[in-house]
Amino acid sequence: MPIDDFPLSDRMSPIAIDELRIDEELTTPHAPLKSKIDTTTQSQPSKPRFCPTVDDPFSERHADGSYKVLNQPLGMRRKLRVVCVGAGASGINMAYKMQSHLKDIDFVAYEKNSAVGGTWLENTYPGVACDTNSHGYAFTYRLKPDWSQIFSPGAEIEDYMQDVVDHFGLAKYFKLSHTVTGAKWDPTLAKWHVSVRPNDSPEGEGEFTDTCDVFINACGLLNNWKWPNIRGLHDFKGKVVHTAAWPKDLNLKGKRVALIGIGSSAIQVLPQIQPIVESCSIFIRSPTWVAPPREGEILTPEQMEHYRQHPEEHLEYCRQLESLANKRFGYITRGSEDQKTLFEAWSRHMKEGLASRPEYYDKLHPSFGVGCRRPTPGPGFLEALTQPNVEAVFSGVDHVDETGLTTSDGERKEFDVIICATGFDVSFKPRFPVIGRNEINLQDQWSQTPRSYLSMFAVNFPNYFTMLGPGAPSAQGSIIVSIERISDYIVKFIHRFQREAIKTFEIDEQAVEELAEHMQEQLKLTVWTDNCSSWFKNGSKEGPVIALHPGGRLHFFSLLMDPRYEDFNYTYWNKNRYAYWGNGYTLREVEGRNDTWYLQYADGLRLHEF
C-alpha cells in the first residue's frame, strides 16, 4: 500500500521511539471488573503542572523548610522553548522529530535564507550533486523511489527538502530570512538569549531576542563559504566567483577560465564548463583520488511506480544500499586488504582515464590511502582534464592582478573569469558569538582544536546542542542517515530534561578529555590520519583529525542508542532531585492510557544488540 497509508508509528525511525511508546498509547481494554471501579475522579486528566519558575525554585518545601511531596504524577512534562538555527537537512529533520516525538515543545528554527534547504539551496554551480547514492540520501520517514539519477543533482535534492516540509506541515516552525547574530547563556534564568535580526531590517535596527530553554545549532558544516587567501584576488577586473555563491547570470561561453581547487566542487564543475569555455586552467596544489563509477542504478518508471505502491520493498532496496555503505569502513582501516584492493582499483581507474596525459597521472595520483580525503564521484572529470582546451597547473597561486594571476612557480597567465572552488570554513567555530558559562565564547574555545562529546556537546555550554559538530560520522556514508540518528539522541535527551525537572545539563569536562584521548588514538588506525590535506583536519596535512568519529557509522549509531547520562553534570529546579517522582501515580493513569503495557510481551526485556 502507498507509504501515506502506513500508520505514523510505522514510518517513524526505530531509535527515536520508546519501544513501549506505542503500547502506552493504547487505552486500557474494557472488562467486567472495570464497571465496579469508581472512575469519576479520573474522568478529566489533571492539568499539567509546569516546573516551578526561578521565583519559586524549591516548591517541594513547606514553609518551615521541611520536605513535602509534590502533588503530581510521575511523567509530568515541563513545557520548553527550543530554538534552532538553520533550515537545512538538520533543521528540517529536527522540526519533524520535535513534532512527531515530543509534546509540550514550543519549537522555532531561524533561517538566514528565504527558503529551506541549506546547502542545496545555496549551491547552484554547474554539476552540483550528491556524493552518495540518492536512495540513501533521504529521511527514513520520507523515502523517495523516483530519484532521477544515481547521484542526484542539487536542484532535485532541494525540491525533496521542500517536499518534506510541505508533506509534514513543518513550515510553521521556520522563520525564514531571519539571521541569528549571537546567543548568550543566562545562568540566573537557566536560559539562552538568542539575538535575531530580520534580513529586511535596516542595519542596526529590528534585532530582537528570543529566550529559550534549549538552543540547537544546526547551521551545518559546509555552509560558511570563504574566499581563498590569495593576495590581490579582488583586484581582478574580470569576474571572480565562488562555487558556493554561483551567479545565475554567469556566462562562460568562449571565456578563458581559471578554476582554483581540486575538491568536490571543482571535480563536478570542470566537466560541465569544459565544452563551452575557450580554455580552462585548473590549479591543483595537492593530489587527490578521483572515484570510479560506483554501484547503483537508475530505476525505470515501472520500478519507481512499483516502489511507490510497495514501500516495504523500496525500504529493503535502501537497506541493501546502506549495507554496502556500512561495509566501506573496512577500506578506511590502514593496511587492510580492503584498502589495498581499493588503492589498486582506483589507481588503475585514474591511470586509464589519464592515459593520454601520463604526466598528469604522476602528479594527481596520491600516495596517501583512499579516503584520507572524502572521495568524490567524478563522472567526466578525467575525460575533461585531458581535453585540448584544459590545462592542469600543479602549482599554487601566488597573487592575482587586474587581468590574470601568477603561480607560485612564477608563471603568469591571463584570464577572463576566476572560479574559486576553495570550499568552506570548516573550523567548527560558530558563525556568530555563542557565549556560555563564565562569558566563554565558543568561537574562542573551538578556535584551535575543537573538542566535543559525540559531536553534540561542548564543555561550558549548558542546554546546548550542535548538529554535526567535531567528531561526527561526516565521512561514513549518507549524512542524512547520521542526522536522523543524532537528532533521535537529542529527542531522548530533551524528553528526559522535560520529565525530571532538570534545570541544566552540561557535559563533564573529564569525559570530553578522556573521549578525545581515545578518539585520537583510534584514528591512528585509519587512513584519515595519512599525510593529506583534508577538511577533516581543517585543511592541514598533519592533523589532528577533528571532524570525524574514529569508527564506522554502526559504531557511532550503537553509541547513541543508550545515552550515557552519567557523563553529564546536572542542576535541578527542585532542591531534591527526586521531587519529580511526585505522589505515587503515573501520568498514564491520570490520562487513562494502557496501565498494563508491561504484559504485552512474553519477555519484556529488550536489549539493543550491537
DODREN-100582 format. One record per residue (C-alpha): x, y, z; residue in three letters. Coordinates in steps of 0.02 Angstrom, whole numbers, padded with zeros to 5 digits, always signed. Layout:
XYZala;...
***
This chain:
+00000+00000+00000met;+00058+00180-00026pro;+00175+00250+00107ile;+00048+00379+00166asp;-00071+00238+00213asp;+00053+00167+00339phe;+00021+00214+00521pro;+00132+00357+00576leu;+00216+00244+00704ser;+00270+00126+00564asp;+00353+00270+00472arg;+00447+00339+00623met;+00631+00299+00640ser;+00658+00150+00755pro;+00782+00227+00875ile;+00684+00383+00918ala;+00528+00294+00976ile;+00523+00225+01151asp;+00496+00040+01124glu;+00345+00048+01237leu;+00278+00211+01168arg;+00151+00134+01052ile;+00091+00015+01187asp;+00071+00160+01309glu;-00048+00246+01189glu;-00168+00101+01194leu;-00315+00128+01310thr;-00346+00001+01447thr;-00464-00133+01375pro;-00641-00141+01447his;-00677-00287+01563ala;-00819-00330+01684pro;-00712-00277+01831leu;-00697-00104+01756lys;-00880-00062+01789ser;-00859-00091+01975lys;-00724+00042+01991ile;-00770+00222+02026asp;-00680+00321+01891thr;-00770+00486+01914thr;-00618+00566+01990thr;-00511+00512+01842gln;-00629+00565+01702ser;-00534+00728+01672gln;-00344+00718+01659pro;-00260+00839+01777ser;-00189+00995+01700lys;+00000+00977+01683pro;+00091+01073+01816arg;+00242+01156+01740phe;+00409+01159+01828cys;+00421+01298+01958pro;+00497+01461+01898thr;+00656+01536+01965val;+00550+01641+02086asp;+00490+01481+02170asp;+00631+01355+02143pro;+00603+01244+02296phe;+00415+01219+02291ser;+00430+01044+02365glu;+00467+01127+02532arg;+00347+01176+02672his;+00355+01350+02744ala;+00470+01287+02880asp;+00588+01212+02751gly;+00540+01031+02778ser;+00512+00918+02629tyr;+00342+00887+02552lys;+00288+00779+02407val;+00231+00870+02251leu;+00050+00826+02214asn;+00081+00774+02036gln;+00104+00607+01947pro;+00267+00537+01881leu;+00290+00584+01698gly;+00235+00766+01702met;+00316+00863+01563arg;+00385+01037+01581arg;+00342+01147+01433lys;+00501+01200+01343leu;+00550+01333+01219arg;+00677+01261+01095val;+00765+01374+00970val;+00857+01300+00822cys;+00969+01390+00697val;+00960+01329+00518gly;+00833+01256+00397ala;+00943+01137+00301gly;+00930+00949+00317ala;+00970+00955+00504ser;+00843+01092+00543gly;+00706+01011+00438ile;+00734+00844+00520asn;+00737+00922+00694met;+00569+01005+00660ala;+00496+00836+00608tyr;+00566+00748+00762lys;+00501+00881+00880met;+00328+00871+00802gln;+00322+00681+00796ser;+00406+00626+00956his;+00387+00761+01089leu;+00246+00854+01173lys;+00239+01024+01257asp;+00379+01091+01149ile;+00374+01267+01081asp;+00495+01249+00935phe;+00560+01377+00811val;+00701+01373+00684ala;+00778+01533+00616tyr;+00849+01528+00440glu;+00951+01666+00356lys;+00894+01615+00181asn;+00724+01647+00104ser;+00687+01461+00085ala;+00730+01295+00167val;+00862+01177+00101gly;+01026+01242+00168gly;+01175+01192+00062thr;+01061+01128-00078trp;+00975+01296-00089leu;+01138+01393-00089glu;+01248+01286-00201asn;+01190+01300-00382thr;+01354+01285-00477tyr;+01354+01177-00635pro;+01365+00993-00591gly;+01322+01009-00406val;+01262+00839-00348ala;+01255+00719-00203cys;+01409+00612-00174asp;+01312+00464-00103thr;+01180+00355-00185asn;+01017+00453-00198ser;+00911+00317-00117his;+01018+00332+00039gly;+01004+00521+00039tyr;+00828+00530+00106ala;+00745+00530+00276phe;+00681+00361+00329thr;+00508+00432+00357tyr;+00501+00505+00180arg;+00593+00386+00064leu;+00592+00435-00118lys;+00586+00299-00252pro;+00590+00415-00404asp;+00762+00496-00396trp;+00814+00544-00572ser;+00997+00495-00555gln;+01112+00384-00452ile;+01193+00541-00381phe;+01052+00665-00387ser;+01080+00846-00439pro;+01069+00982-00308gly;+00908+01056-00375ala;+00818+00890-00357glu;+00878+00872-00178ile;+00821+01049-00140glu;+00648+01004-00208asp;+00648+00849-00098tyr;+00687+00953+00058met;+00543+01069+00019gln;+00430+00919-00010asp;+00470+00851+00164val;+00424+01020+00240val;+00261+01028+00142asp;+00210+00847+00169his;+00228+00851+00358phe;+00168+01030+00382gly;+00333+01092+00453leu;+00333+01266+00376ala;+00252+01337+00533lys;+00412+01307+00631tyr;+00528+01407+00518phe;+00562+01593+00522lys;+00644+01622+00354leu;+00752+01773+00311ser;+00800+01789+00493his;+00984+01789+00539thr;+01044+01738+00711val;+01181+01860+00763thr;+01226+01790+00933gly;+01174+01688+01084ala;+01212+01709+01268lys;+01183+01595+01417trp;+01092+01668+01566asp;+01144+01570+01722pro;+01013+01654+01832thr;+00865+01607+01724leu;+00950+01450+01654ala;+00901+01504+01479lys;+00981+01558+01317trp;+00952+01732+01246his;+00964+01718+01058val;+00985+01879+00957ser;+00893+01878+00790val;+00887+02007+00651arg;+00758+02003+00511pro;+00850+02018+00346asn;+00741+02160+00286asp;+00782+02268+00438ser;+00895+02419+00413pro;+01071+02396+00479glu;+01070+02409+00668gly;+00880+02403+00681glu;+00746+02271+00705gly;+00851+02149+00806glu;+00756+02055+00942phe;+00793+01924+01074thr;+00715+01752+01083asp;+00736+01670+01253thr;+00736+01481+01260cys;+00769+01331+01372asp;+00867+01233+01242val;+00972+01301+01099phe;+01016+01193+00947ile;+01145+01249+00820asn;+01103+01164+00655ala;+01191+01287+00540cys;+01285+01148+00454gly;+01471+01124+00424leu;+01483+01153+00236leu;+01386+01314+00241asn;+01500+01461+00279asn;+01599+01476+00117trp;+01758+01578+00111lys;+01871+01660-00017trp;+02046+01587-00033pro;+02184+01686+00048asn;+02264+01746-00114ile;+02345+01915-00125arg;+02258+02035-00245gly;+02111+01919-00281leu;+01985+02060-00282his;+02095+02174-00386asp;+02048+02066-00535phe;+01945+02166-00661lys;+01856+02015-00733gly;+01730+01904-00644lys;+01782+01822-00479val;+01656+01693-00418val;+01646+01560-00283his;+01560+01396-00322thr;+01454+01413-00164ala;+01387+01582-00224ala;+01366+01548-00409trp;+01290+01695-00506pro;+01136+01645-00605lys;+01186+01757-00750asp;+01367+01698-00765leu;+01408+01668-00948asn;+01565+01565-00978leu;+01544+01535-01163lys;+01707+01572-01253gly;+01793+01633-01094lys;+01968+01600-01028arg;+01935+01525-00857val;+02045+01492-00705ala;+01974+01357-00591leu;+02060+01356-00422ile;+02043+01198-00316gly;+02032+01010-00328ile;+01892+00970-00204gly;+01721+00901-00243ser;+01652+01062-00319ser;+01800+01080-00440ala;+01784+00897-00491ile;+01599+00924-00526gln;+01616+01093-00613val;+01753+01053-00739leu;+01657+00926-00847pro;+01510+01048-00857gln;+01607+01202-00914ile;+01741+01119-01021gln;+01633+01105-01179pro;+01585+01290-01180ile;+01741+01385-01123val;+01882+01440-01237glu;+02007+01373-01113ser;+02016+01319-00932cys;+02166+01307-00819ser;+02133+01209-00660ile;+02254+01247-00519phe;+02294+01093-00415ile;+02404+01109-00261arg;+02390+00930-00199ser;+02348+00758-00269pro;+02176+00683-00246thr;+02080+00524-00280trp;+01951+00530-00419val;+01821+00395-00388ala;+01770+00273-00524pro;+01586+00243-00557pro;+01501+00166-00404arg;+01364+00040-00380glu;+01184+00089-00410gly;+01056+00103-00546glu;+00930+00225-00614ile;+00762+00145-00584leu;+00642+00127-00728thr;+00473+00216-00719pro;+00393+00047-00689glu;+00510+00012-00542gln;+00477+00183-00469met;+00290+00157-00476glu;+00307-00017-00402his;+00407+00051-00256tyr;+00281+00190-00230arg;+00145+00060-00211gln;+00255-00059-00109his;+00360+00050+00006pro;+00414-00101+00108glu;+00507-00166-00046glu;+00586+00003-00077his;+00642+00005+00104leu;+00726-00163+00080glu;+00814-00095-00076tyr;+00875+00054+00026cys;+00935-00064+00163arg;+01040-00159+00037gln;+01124+00003-00017leu;+01150+00052+00165glu;+01231-00115+00200ser;+01355-00085+00060leu;+01393+00087+00131ala;+01420+00017+00306asn;+01543-00111+00241lys;+01652+00026+00166arg;+01727+00066+00335phe;+01841-00083+00304gly;+01939+00014+00174tyr;+01966+00157+00295ile;+02069+00043+00407thr;+02252+00071+00368arg;+02339-00083+00299gly;+02179-00182+00275ser;+02152-00292+00124glu;+02001-00184+00078asp;+02112-00030+00075gln;+02245-00116-00031lys;+02115-00180-00155thr;+02034-00009-00170leu;+02202+00079-00188phe;+02246-00033-00335glu;+02075-00018-00418ala;+02066+00171-00404trp;+02245+00190-00462ser;+02205+00086-00615arg;+02049+00191-00650his;+02146+00354-00641met;+02290+00288-00747lys;+02171+00230-00883glu;+02074+00394-00879gly;+02234+00496-00897leu;+02319+00382-01023ala;+02336+00524-01148ser;+02415+00637-01015arg;+02526+00523-00912pro;+02617+00672-00836glu;+02452+00721-00755tyr;+02434+00549-00677tyr;+02605+00560-00596asp;+02558+00723-00509lys;+02373+00694-00475leu;+02386+00516-00410his;+02402+00514-00219pro;+02520+00413-00112ser;+02400+00425+00036phe;+02261+00300+00063gly;+02092+00305-00021val;+01978+00400+00097gly;+02109+00513+00177cys;+02009+00649+00090arg;+01823+00622+00063arg;+01813+00540-00109pro;+01703+00624-00239thr;+01617+00534-00383pro;+01697+00612-00536gly;+01599+00562-00691pro;+01679+00651-00838gly;+01817+00737-00739phe;+01966+00638-00802leu;+01897+00647-00980glu;+01878+00836-00966ala;+02052+00854-00893leu;+02129+00778-01049thr;+02038+00890-01175gln;+02142+01010-01281pro;+02063+01165-01203asn;+02101+01111-01024val;+02267+01129-00934glu;+02310+01061-00762ala;+02429+01176-00668val;+02508+01086-00521phe;+02554+01241-00425ser;+02476+01361-00303gly;+02426+01539-00346val;+02546+01670-00279asp;+02446+01826-00321his;+02315+01899-00435val;+02322+02062-00532asp;+02195+02156-00638glu;+02199+02038-00787thr;+02271+01874-00728gly;+02368+01779-00597leu;+02544+01720-00560thr;+02580+01546-00496thr;+02695+01500-00353ser;+02820+01449-00487asp;+02820+01625-00559gly;+02719+01590-00717glu;+02589+01723-00762arg;+02427+01684-00853lys;+02284+01797-00910glu;+02100+01754-00886phe;+01925+01824-00907asp;+01848+01731-00759val;+01919+01660-00598ile;+01817+01523-00513ile;+01863+01485-00333cys;+01815+01306-00290ala;+01901+01325-00123thr;+01772+01264-00001gly;+01709+01322+00167phe;+01762+01374+00340asp;+01773+01201+00420val;+01845+01258+00586ser;+01682+01215+00678phe;+01681+01389+00754lys;+01502+01454+00756pro;+01464+01592+00631arg;+01404+01704+00773phe;+01460+01727+00954pro;+01395+01591+01070val;+01432+01646+01249ile;+01420+01509+01380gly;+01465+01495+01563arg;+01589+01621+01633asn;+01574+01727+01474glu;+01667+01596+01370ile;+01641+01615+01183asn;+01630+01450+01088leu;+01714+01537+00941gln;+01868+01554+01050asp;+01854+01385+01135gln;+01846+01298+00966trp;+01971+01410+00876ser;+02118+01288+00882gln;+02073+01106+00917thr;+01885+01094+00945pro;+01829+00954+01059arg;+01652+00893+01082ser;+01560+00746+01156tyr;+01483+00635+01021leu;+01487+00786+00905ser;+01344+00871+01001met;+01403+00941+01168phe;+01535+01067+01219ala;+01605+01099+01393val;+01546+01267+01467asn;+01387+01269+01362phe;+01236+01205+01459pro;+01074+01156+01372asn;+01159+01172+01203tyr;+01172+01051+01057phe;+01273+01060+00896thr;+01219+00959+00746met;+01367+00877+00655leu;+01498+00955+00766gly;+01676+00890+00788pro;+01682+00701+00791gly;+01526+00666+00686ala;+01521+00523+00558pro;+01530+00651+00417ser;+01631+00540+00300ala;+01545+00374+00334gln;+01405+00365+00207gly;+01248+00469+00189ser;+01247+00617+00307ile;+01056+00615+00307ile;+01054+00448+00399val;+01178+00516+00527ser;+01074+00673+00552ile;+00923+00566+00594glu;+01015+00462+00722arg;+01093+00614+00805ile;+00925+00701+00818ser;+00849+00543+00893asp;+00978+00556+01031tyr;+00935+00739+01058ile;+00750+00696+01068val;+00786+00567+01203lys;+00887+00694+01299phe;+00754+00829+01290ile;+00619+00704+01340his;+00715+00666+01500arg;+00751+00852+01525phe;+00564+00884+01524gln;+00511+00746+01643arg;+00643+00756+01778glu;+00635+00944+01810ala;+00816+00962+01756ile;+00872+01142+01758lys;+01038+01123+01667thr;+01137+00984+01586phe;+01318+01003+01533glu;+01445+00876+01475ile;+01579+00837+01604asp;+01750+00906+01556glu;+01841+00748+01608gln;+01726+00644+01497ala;+01772+00754+01348val;+01958+00742+01386glu;+01954+00553+01401glu;+01849+00536+01245leu;+01968+00647+01146ala;+02116+00542+01204glu;+02032+00382+01146his;+01973+00454+00981met;+02143+00519+00930gln;+02224+00351+00964glu;+02085+00258+00875gln;+02100+00373+00725leu;+02280+00319+00702lys;+02212+00153+00642leu;+02132+00240+00492thr;+02192+00319+00330val;+02108+00481+00385trp;+02270+00520+00476thr;+02378+00493+00320asp;+02478+00640+00255asn;+02346+00728+00151cys;+02267+00899+00156ser;+02087+00875+00208ser;+01940+00969+00282trp;+01936+00828+00409phe;+02091+00915+00481lys;+02031+01092+00446asn;+02135+01100+00287gly;+02301+01043+00360ser;+02404+00890+00315lys;+02471+00840+00484glu;+02309+00847+00581gly;+02240+00812+00704pro;+02080+00744+00628val;+01944+00845+00713ile;+01792+00819+00603ala;+01764+00633+00613leu;+01708+00495+00728his;+01850+00368+00729pro;+01741+00216+00691gly;+01610+00166+00565gly;+01431+00225+00565arg;+01370+00068+00652leu;+01495+00104+00790his;+01430+00282+00809phe;+01246+00236+00798phe;+01267+00100+00929ser;+01344+00226+01049leu;+01193+00339+01026leu;+01064+00207+01064met;+01088+00210+01252asp;+01145+00382+01309pro;+01274+00386+01449arg;+01182+00511+01556tyr;+01313+00487+01690glu;+01438+00583+01582asp;+01343+00745+01618phe;+01330+00866+01761asn;+01155+00921+01810tyr;+01065+01051+01913thr;+00881+01037+01956tyr;+00736+01156+01978trp;+00694+01068+02140asn;+00811+01054+02287lys;+00777+00867+02293asn;+00819+00787+02125arg;+00686+00653+02153tyr;+00544+00777+02177ala;+00482+00733+02002tyr;+00430+00562+02070trp;+00275+00652+02133gly;+00134+00571+02229asn;+00150+00389+02179gly;+00039+00394+02025tyr;+00094+00399+01844thr;+00036+00513+01706leu;-00027+00363+01608arg;-00152+00327+01747glu;-00211+00506+01753val;-00233+00513+01565glu;-00318+00343+01556gly;-00186+00259+01449arg;-00141+00075+01449asn;-00088+00031+01626asp;-00038-00149+01589thr;+00085-00113+01449trp;+00215-00222+01536tyr;+00113-00380+01497leu;+00124-00350+01310gln;+00273-00465+01285tyr;+00315-00640+01347ala;+00485-00572+01394asp;+00483-00384+01409gly;+00672-00363+01416leu;+00738-00287+01256arg;+00923-00256+01247leu;+00999-00169+01097his;+01112-00287+01003glu;+01274-00208+00940phe;
***
